[in-house]
Amino acid sequence: MRGESYVLVGQGKGILRQNPFVQSSRWLQSQGYPGNIVPLRKQLKDEAKAKKSDRNGDSVVDAGELHGTAVSQEQYLLGIEEFEKTNDHPDAFASTNDQSNTQVAPFDFALPGSQPAFQKETLLPAIRAALALNCHIQQRSQFDRKHYFYADQPAGYQITQYYQPFATEGSIVLYDHDGIAPEDGDTVQVGIKQVQLEQDTAKTILQPPSETLLDFNRVSHPLIEIITLPQIHQPKTAAACVKKIQKLLQAVNAVTTGMESGGLRADVNVSVRRTDFRPHSSAGSLDCGRVSLGQRTEIKNLSSIKAVEDAISAERIRQISILESGGVIEGETRGWTLGASETVKLRGKEGEVDYRYMPDPDLRPLFINEDLTLMVNKTMPQLPDRTVEELVQVQGLTLKDAKTLVELDDGERLDYFDHVCEQLSALHCDPSLSTQISEDERQRSRVNVANWVLHEMGGHLSTSETAFSPEIVAAQDLAYICLMLEIGQITRRTAKELFGRKFRGDRRDVKKIIAEENLLLVHLTDEQYATMALELINSNPIMAERVKKGQLGKLQFFIGQMMRKGQGKVMAPKAEAALKQLLEIPQQ
């Protein structure tokens, strides 16, 4: 932006366009410093770097020490910063009217005389997010100004919480079923350094070759920034961490949307070191969960889970290549484009001194009463890990099905599953039901419901390219189909036909469909099963002989033929029993 001119245009949105009629020129020039005088700002930066090196044992690793070293001897550490949009109020520091998504508040434009006013509605989802991440809620926090010049922030600073964030010292546990790298074993615990409230900036829209458009609609929208400790060592685990945090915050209704819809962005810090590297100073080999790190780079604004994994992998290869060739890693902010093979430099990495953090004099400290934290904690929904555990241990589902239920459709599929199970449980208690359902059968029925909700429903949704809705097949309809199948009144083939009819919009009651279409199972006698089986065996003697010789998989061919011939009246277990008796196969 330096050396370029911009002018505000448009209505409703704040848009900056480069003005082609103004000659670019830098009208303020530095005269430099005479002799050996060191500028104060540079002195402060150098002192901060030296202090940090002494405290953490961090230093730029001697390039010669790494020259020619195999990649397998390197270790790299990852830290993640996630930015999530909270979901309760459009603007955190400015109040707009009902048309806030199409209008900009005066403070968003940094108009003279406008001041920020914290909107308390943004606090509740932020507290829910912090509690879901096992953080300690600070009773007192404050807002700071992070100074930088860029057109997406006309005030010249961003409101954040650098010195005293509202939540600290959290953690999240990643399991192997969350998708962590095999090298990390069964579990990985990642520390959460802090969660802070932050002001969003304008959306930058590049228009090559020379235009930059800025959409100010989202300025001052509330963000929560989640900063992890550098305790992740694999790209796959980092991606799993981002994904789990996203799902966790959606589960507690703390954020608007996920990465796919722009509701979450991630910055990743990557540093490489030798696995046998030891700090030169014994003091501070650990600092808030940190170990001695190499020089880090930051990859900004990763907007998908895949981008997180791919960008880290590419940056790891780049850093190791530089170090092995005798180079030095520079502290930089880098970018990533999907499909690229290497990250690209955006700018030199700013430090604390560059941003000139200072308490915001226009905003009061934020006080969070302990009673409020307790109230929010009591009203929190059950976290996904606990839900998965209950589905597996109590409901009897497989771990894979349980995780899929929890993650699909922002929890709507799980709610639908619960509703179907409730309806089926009520049907089980119906006194008019002739067959009594045991507890073991009730648990098996919940597993069957999960199969219908996940696989049968999923197949129809995929084929028809339809988004899931609990209204497509009403919960009571699916529950009745499952009941009729359980008590042997319809076959599985008929059950699938009924489900398909309801999915395609048949408005008739399931009972009425069964009656009008004559779908009720008429039980065949053992003699009728034996007659059908004998006819199939006589017409397929070669296949029958293979079954007798031990190729039991061929038996499914005969069962399928009998069910097709029976047109919904043949039950698979009885067909199998009749075939095994005629083919002289021992019954199990």
Buried (B, 14 or more C-beta within 10 A) or exposed (E): EEEEBBEEEEEEBBBBBBEEEEEEEEEEEEEEEEEEEEEEEEEBBEEEBEEBBBEBBBBEBEBEEBEEBEEEEBBBBBBBBBBBBBBBBBBBBBEBEEEBEEBBBEBBBEEEEBEBBBBEBBBBBBBBBBBBBBBEBBEEBBBBBBBEEEBBBBBEBBBBBBEBBBBBBBBBEBBBEBBBBEEBEEEBEBBBBBBBBBBBBBBBEEEEEEBBBBBBBBBBBBBBBBBBBBBBBBBBBBBBBBBBBBBBBBBBBBBBBBBEEEBBBBBBBBBBBBEEBEBEBEEBEEBEBBBBBBBBBBBBBBBBBEBBBBBBBBBBBBBBEBBBEEEEBEBBBBBBEEEEEEBEEBEEBBEEBBBEBEBBEBBEEBEBEEEBBEEBEEEBEEBBBEBBBEBBEEBBBEBEBBBBBBBBBBBEBBBBBBBBBEBBBEBBEEEEEEEEBEEEBBBBBBEBBBBBBBEBBBBBBEEEEEEBEBEBBBBBBBBBBBBBBBBEBBBEBBBBBBBBBBBEEBEBBBEEBBEEBEBBBEEBEEEBBBEBBEEBBEEBEEBBEBBEEEEEEBBEBBBEBBBEEBEBBBBBEBBBBBBBBBBEBEEE
